[in-house]
């Protein structure tokens, strides 16, 4: 109810004091409508409902800037490699273009609804989607994102949406100026339509495909639109050495240096991955206020990772964390990011041990960076991600912020004793420990049950759509092989 005040109590409240997250033990959060009124101890006002969450952490909702919203995006990562992974993927796309997307509008809706349900169950209250284009005729269409906007409204999930656009279907394919212009024009129109106000649940962002698929001048036009409309622009880059080998021969420089020359490095730019970068390029990213979106689980699926989280922080880069794959579990991603950073810090894994008793540090040229802590990774999923979107009213619990609140249950023998609640959350919890999710002041999940969703029907429908998706591999494989081959 818009005019009703709810007082939420819990053992630990993660508040924000304007500069950092702080912990209130036996704390309270009061909210009315879509706005937080109070965070701290002994709320002085009146309230209509008292909600005691017991032994729990009351936290700002997580912000996922690389949210898997089609349930199939990670499938190719983990199940379709040959027995020897060095041989690469078993599936080879056919060369001929498809005239239309093979998905029906109902299938788009089911995939999106199922994926958004997963995000809410995992405490993600704001998302920017990533979806596979493997079987699309060209790119993600405006119509697909119209369906997504409706689904996000239905689920009550705060969302940043934008159709994708590009110049060609494959890295070495021919440009299609007609399709390029059409997809760009539709993306701009969509972004103008969903530009949104401060109170809008649905907003837009510019969503070009990576440099290997999109001509530089199109990327420049996209950034000009993002700046004119005051929108973020997300551009996947520096994800693997294949891009490095493509960009240098064509442009005579590496990706970030090219982006700098094109004028793309601005605070509007969100760059997922940024793994294959030089130190001088890290410095440029920091100087221009570019956000890096780290996706630990998705990158690990490909045998890749960030070296190192502490290094990027030391350079002054605004680091965030996205899911980008199944499971869409922000807590697991924070934990894996921390573990991978520990590998980079201690370097036991990267040391070679000789028969003569020698030890060779393969990263001896890298200095040791300041040690990270749990809050560094929690910030990535909350306040840093809000900064990337140009917002100070989400990703934090403070008076005046949006009432995007999650409750993580600690009353579980598997969680163990609590020392620092943020550290305990990251080290000992998973997404299933998120018990309640509130978005824009509306309870979207309570006691692990989604409001207004028939979960059994949704699971059945999603499996049906996913099973059909798997048949596309055989249908569109260059050699028409069935999936099992």
Secondary structure, 3 states (H helix, E strand, C coil): CCCCEEEEEEEEEEEECCCCEEEEEEEEEEEECCEEEEEECCCCCCCCEEEECCCEEEEECEEEEEEECCCCCCHHHHHCECCCHHHCECCCECCCCCCCCCCCHHHHHHHHHHHHHHHHHCCEEEEEEECCCCCCCCCCCHHHHHHHHHHHHHHCCEEEECCEECCCCCCCCCCCHHHHHHHHHHHHHHHHHCCCCCCCCEEECEEECCCCCCCHHHHHHHHHHHHHHCCCEECCECCCHHHHHHHHHHHCCCHHHHHHHHCCCCCCEEEEECCCCCHHHHHHHHHCCCEEEECHHHHHHCCCCCCCHHHHHHCCCEEEECCCCCCCCHHHHHHHHHHHHHHHHHCCCCEEECCCCCEEECCCCCCCCCCCCHHHHHHHCCHHHHHHCCCCCCCCCCCCCECCEEEEECCCCCCCCCCCHHHHHHHHCCHHHEEEEEECCEEEEECCEECCCCHHHHHHHHHHHHHHHHHHHHHHECCCCCCCC
